[in-house]
Amino acid sequence: MTGASHFNEMAAVWDSPEKIQLMKRLADKTRKVLNLTESVDMMDFGCGTGLFGLELADKAKTFLGVDTSEGMLDAFNKKTVDADHISSKKLDLEKETIDRSFDLIVSSMAFHHLSSPMSMIGKMKNILRPGGKLAIVDLDKEDGTFHSNNEGMGVKHFGFTELEMQVWAQEAGMTLNHTIINEVYKNNKTYRQFLAVFF
Ligand SMILES: C[S@@+](CC[C@H](N)C(=O)[O-])C[C@H]1O[C@@H](n2cnc3c(N)ncnc32)[C@H](O)[C@@H]1O
């Protein structure tokens, strides 16, 4: 199974009670750090079924969920069918471009699937409006044991250090605000999750 087919296979059972609770917690922390007060045009990159991003959609004037997995997007679309300001697009932003701009791009647990996360920051900066922000949630550097099958699940990075994200920010001419916002306990280990805000 490859990364894309993994998510298509998993889409129907993705929203477990544990994942719903975890993503809500991460979104609540993100909301606080971003201090969102006004409506923004928002993109959720690697939106999946929307567990993380849709928690923030009340602050969106428009909300676009972007993902490469048709199965995940089907689940996302079922949840948002009645929300006129929310739409989705099947798109691989590493290979394609998007003809829209945003005030805020959020992303949760998708960057570790990218071939070049640093290039993605540059690409996202180009579709960000002046004063806009990128808010990336992912794993702090880990030892490769967080996912049960890295190759099958399309995991290309075992988390990221703050230092390497400082380099991404420098390359893109942006500033980084890095915070550890959560800890996950499994495999008798503690894995940390960060929120990286680029602006
Ligand atoms: C671990 S899931 C996280 C889903 C959601 N953000 C959440 O927090 O519940 C990662 C998602 O990123 C998507 N993804 C992986 N690579 C991608 C890419 N290059 N472009 C867009 N989406 C991608 C996958 O299809 C999957 O839905």
The ligand as an ORCA input file, in Angstrom:
! r2SCAN-3c Opt
* xyz 0 1
  C      -2.262     12.214      8.700
  S      -3.447     12.843      7.581
  C      -4.001     14.296      8.450
  C      -5.384     14.722      8.029
  C      -5.924     15.972      8.728
  N      -5.107     17.125      8.477
  C      -6.062     15.749     10.224
  O      -5.281     16.366     10.968
  O      -6.923     14.966     10.634
  C      -2.444     13.509      6.271
  C      -3.245     13.970      5.057
  O      -2.360     14.642      4.157
  C      -2.716     14.289      2.833
  N      -1.565     14.521      1.960
  C      -0.392     13.842      1.938
  N       0.416     14.345      0.987
  C      -0.253     15.374      0.403
  C       0.043     16.296     -0.645
  N       1.198     16.241     -1.300
  N      -0.890     17.213     -1.000
  C      -2.082     17.264     -0.340
  N      -2.426     16.413      0.652
  C      -1.530     15.484      1.021
  C      -3.136     12.835      2.947
  O      -3.910     12.405      1.864
  C      -3.900     12.833      4.272
  O      -5.269     13.088      4.101
*
